């Protein structure tokens, strides 16, 4: 009798695991998926980051029991060619630290040793919760890198929103699953939740403020909360936006080396 009970328990466990796995990989119907992909593409098209641009990014890092830390970076990007240069401006001790992207190749530059090491879009800037991928404004290939798990309607504060849940199909996304809350009236992302492969919430991104300029919208304020370390978060402010044509020399190793 005992072995029969154990067998039934085992069989039930297997069935539950099968259904759990099926649910994990379940996707919406093709019509809803197409709506979700179109919406995600619109969230990028409505922003100002097209062609060449430069900006200053100021980060304020808060960690329980530690003094508030401030970081400042200058970002240069040529979006249509996947070129990006990031230069640290503050604090003084790290001034000149840089990152250089050319397509899928990303290097981190140490001005003290004057050496480069291979980096990744998933790497953080300093000790912040901001990844290089968050700074990179190259047009995201949503269809190639993500599958649509859910496409829903809801509200976030005073805003009616679409809620799009995407799961990673390639190794490029920084997280296995991300949920985006996007305004219905204007395709602006107000909130993003990032999850691990096991379904654990890793990070929450809040974008409370956008500024409208002739070329589109700029997310001028952003808060990134580390959900694994409660009380830890990074606030980001964007300023000094410029859309003039940038010299080709900015996107070279020689440019970073010449700053010091």
LUMMAR-786042 format. One line per 2 residues: number of its first residue (from 0); their letters; for each residue x, y, z of C-alpha. Coordinates in Angstrom, 1 decimal, decimal comma. Layout:
BEGIN
NUM> a> X Y Z  ...
***
This chain:
BEGIN
0> xx> 0,0 0,0 0,0  2,8 2,4 0,9
2> xx> 4,5 1,9 -2,5  1,2 2,5 -4,3
4> xx> 0,8 5,8 -2,5  4,4 6,8 -3,3
6> xx> 3,8 5,9 -6,9  0,7 8,1 -7,1
8> xx> 2,6 10,9 -5,4  5,4 10,6 -7,9
10> xx> 3,0 10,5 -10,9  1,2 13,6 -9,6
12> xx> 4,5 15,4 -9,2  5,5 14,5 -12,8
14> xx> 2,2 15,7 -14,2  2,5 19,0 -12,2
16> xx> 6,0 19,5 -13,5  4,8 19,0 -17,1
18> xx> 2,1 21,5 -16,8  4,4 24,0 -15,0
20> xx> 6,9 23,7 -17,9  4,2 24,0 -20,5
22> xx> 2,9 27,2 -18,8  6,5 28,6 -18,6
24> xx> 6,8 28,4 -22,4  3,2 29,2 -23,3
26> xx> 2,8 32,1 -25,6  -0,1 34,3 -26,7
28> xx> -1,8 33,9 -30,1  -0,2 35,3 -33,1
30> xx> -2,5 38,4 -33,3  -1,8 39,4 -29,8
32> xx> 2,0 38,8 -30,3  2,0 41,0 -33,3
34> xx> 0,3 43,8 -31,3  2,8 43,4 -28,6
36> xx> 5,8 43,5 -31,0  4,4 46,6 -32,7
38> xx> 3,9 48,3 -29,4  7,4 47,6 -28,2
40> xx> 8,8 48,9 -31,5  6,8 52,1 -31,0
42> xx> 8,3 52,6 -27,6  11,7 53,0 -29,3
44> xx> 10,5 55,0 -32,3  8,9 57,7 -30,1
46> xx> 12,1 58,4 -28,2  14,7 61,0 -29,5
48> xx> 17,6 58,6 -29,9  18,0 58,4 -33,7
50> xx> 21,3 58,9 -35,4  24,0 60,7 -33,5
52> xx> 23,5 62,1 -30,0  25,4 62,8 -26,8
54> xx> 24,1 63,2 -23,2  25,2 63,5 -19,6
56> xx> 24,0 60,8 -17,2  24,1 61,4 -13,5
58> xx> 23,6 58,5 -11,2  22,7 58,6 -7,5
60> xx> 23,3 55,2 -5,7  21,6 54,5 -2,4
62> xx> 22,6 51,4 -0,4  21,5 50,7 3,2
64> xx> 24,2 51,6 5,8  26,4 53,4 3,2
66> xx> 26,9 56,9 2,1  25,1 58,1 -1,0
68> xx> 27,3 57,7 -4,0  27,2 59,9 -7,1
70> xx> 28,5 59,0 -10,6  28,5 61,0 -13,8
72> xx> 29,1 59,8 -17,3  29,2 61,3 -20,8
74> xx> 27,5 59,1 -23,5  28,1 59,4 -27,2
76> xx> 26,2 57,2 -29,6  25,6 56,6 -33,3
78> xx> 22,5 54,3 -33,2  22,3 53,2 -36,8
80> xx> 25,8 51,7 -36,7  25,8 50,3 -33,1
82> xx> 28,6 52,6 -32,0  28,8 54,0 -28,5
84> xx> 31,4 55,6 -26,2  30,9 56,1 -22,5
86> xx> 33,3 58,2 -20,5  33,2 58,6 -16,7
88> xx> 33,4 62,2 -15,5  32,9 61,8 -11,7
90> xx> 34,2 60,9 -9,2  37,6 62,2 -9,9
92> xx> 39,3 59,0 -8,9  37,5 57,1 -11,7
94> xx> 37,6 59,9 -14,3  38,5 58,7 -17,7
96> xx> 37,2 55,2 -17,2  35,4 54,3 -20,4
98> xx> 33,4 51,9 -22,5  33,5 51,4 -26,2
100> xx> 31,0 49,6 -28,3  31,4 48,6 -32,0
102> xx> 28,6 46,3 -33,0  28,7 43,2 -30,8
104> xx> 32,2 44,1 -29,5  32,3 46,0 -26,2
106> xx> 35,5 47,0 -24,3  36,0 48,6 -20,9
108> xx> 39,0 51,0 -20,6  41,1 51,5 -17,5
110> xx> 42,9 54,9 -17,7  45,4 53,9 -15,0
112> xx> 46,7 50,7 -16,6  45,7 52,1 -20,1
114> xx> 44,4 48,6 -20,9  41,2 47,3 -22,4
116> xx> 39,2 44,3 -21,3  36,2 42,7 -23,1
118> xx> 32,9 43,8 -21,5  29,2 43,1 -22,0
120> xx> 26,0 45,0 -22,3  24,9 43,2 -19,1
122> xx> 27,7 44,7 -17,1  26,8 47,5 -14,6
124> xx> 28,2 51,1 -14,7  30,3 51,3 -11,5
126> xx> 28,4 50,0 -8,5  25,0 51,2 -9,9
128> xx> 22,0 49,1 -10,9  22,3 50,6 -14,4
130> xx> 23,6 48,2 -17,0  25,4 49,3 -20,2
132> xx> 22,4 47,8 -22,0  20,2 50,5 -20,2
134> xx> 22,3 53,2 -21,7  22,5 51,8 -25,1
136> xx> 19,8 53,2 -27,3  20,3 51,1 -30,4
138> xx> 17,0 49,9 -31,8  16,0 46,7 -30,0
140> xx> 15,2 43,7 -32,2  12,3 42,6 -30,1
142> xx> 11,1 39,9 -32,6  14,5 38,3 -32,7
144> xx> 15,4 38,3 -29,0  12,0 37,9 -27,3
146> xx> 8,9 35,8 -27,3  5,6 37,3 -26,2
148> xx> 4,3 35,5 -23,2  1,4 37,8 -22,3
150> xx> -0,3 40,9 -23,7  -2,8 42,5 -21,3
152> xx> -4,5 45,7 -20,3  -4,4 47,3 -16,8
154> xx> -3,8 50,6 -15,0  -0,7 52,0 -13,4
156> xx> -1,5 54,9 -11,1  -3,7 57,2 -13,1
158> xx> -2,6 55,8 -16,5  -4,4 53,0 -18,5
160> xx> -1,6 50,8 -19,7  -0,7 47,8 -21,8
162> xx> 1,2 45,1 -19,9  3,6 43,2 -22,2
164> xx> 5,5 40,2 -20,8  8,5 39,0 -22,8
166> xx> 10,7 36,0 -22,4  14,3 35,9 -23,8
168> xx> 14,9 33,8 -26,9  18,6 34,6 -27,2
170> xx> 21,4 35,3 -24,9  21,4 39,1 -25,7
172> xx> 18,7 40,2 -23,2  20,1 40,9 -19,7
174> xx> 17,1 39,1 -18,0  15,2 35,9 -18,8
176> xx> 11,9 37,7 -18,6  10,8 41,3 -18,5
178> xx> 7,4 42,9 -18,0  6,7 46,3 -19,5
180> xx> 3,9 48,7 -18,5  3,2 51,1 -21,4
182> xx> 0,8 54,0 -21,6  -2,1 53,5 -23,9
184> xx> -2,4 57,1 -25,1  1,4 57,5 -25,9
186> xx> 3,7 54,5 -26,2  5,9 55,4 -23,3
188> xx> 7,2 52,8 -20,9  6,4 53,7 -17,3
190> xx> 7,6 50,6 -15,5  9,7 47,5 -16,2
192> xx> 10,1 44,4 -14,1  13,0 42,1 -14,8
194> xx> 13,0 38,4 -13,7  15,6 35,6 -13,5
196> xx> 15,1 32,2 -15,2  13,6 30,9 -12,0
198> xx> 11,0 33,6 -12,0  12,5 35,7 -9,2
200> xx> 12,0 39,5 -9,5  15,5 40,9 -9,8
202> xx> 15,0 44,6 -10,7  12,2 47,1 -11,0
204> xx> 12,7 50,2 -13,3  10,4 53,2 -12,8
206> xx> 10,3 56,1 -15,4  8,3 58,8 -13,8
208> xx> 9,3 61,7 -16,1  9,6 62,2 -19,8
210> xx> 10,4 65,5 -21,5  9,0 66,3 -24,9
212> xx> 11,3 67,9 -27,5  10,9 68,3 -31,3
214> xx> 12,6 65,0 -32,1  10,5 63,0 -29,6
216> xx> 10,4 62,1 -25,9  13,4 61,9 -23,5
218> xx> 13,1 59,8 -20,3  14,9 62,4 -18,1
220> xx> 14,3 60,6 -14,8  14,6 56,9 -14,0
222> xx> 14,8 54,9 -10,8  16,2 51,3 -10,8
224> xx> 15,4 49,3 -7,7  17,5 46,2 -6,8
226> xx> 14,9 43,7 -5,6  17,4 41,3 -4,3
228> xx> 19,0 43,8 -1,9  16,1 45,7 -0,4
230> xx> 16,6 49,4 0,0  19,2 49,5 -2,7
232> xx> 18,4 51,7 -5,8  19,9 53,9 -8,4
234> xx> 18,4 57,1 -9,6  19,3 58,4 -13,1
236> xx> 18,9 61,8 -14,6  19,7 62,7 -18,2
238> xx> 20,8 66,2 -19,2  22,8 68,1 -21,9
240> xx> 21,2 66,2 -24,8  22,7 67,2 -28,2
242> xx> 21,8 65,8 -31,6  24,6 67,3 -33,7
244> xx> 26,7 65,0 -35,9  29,5 63,5 -33,9
246> xx> 33,1 63,1 -35,2  34,0 59,6 -36,2
248> xx> 37,1 59,8 -33,9  34,9 59,7 -30,8
250> xx> 34,1 56,0 -31,4  37,7 54,8 -31,3
252> xx> 40,1 53,5 -28,7  42,4 56,5 -29,5
254> xx> 39,7 58,9 -28,3  39,5 57,2 -24,8
256> xx> 43,3 57,0 -24,6  43,7 60,7 -25,5
258> xx> 41,4 61,9 -22,7  44,1 61,3 -20,0
***
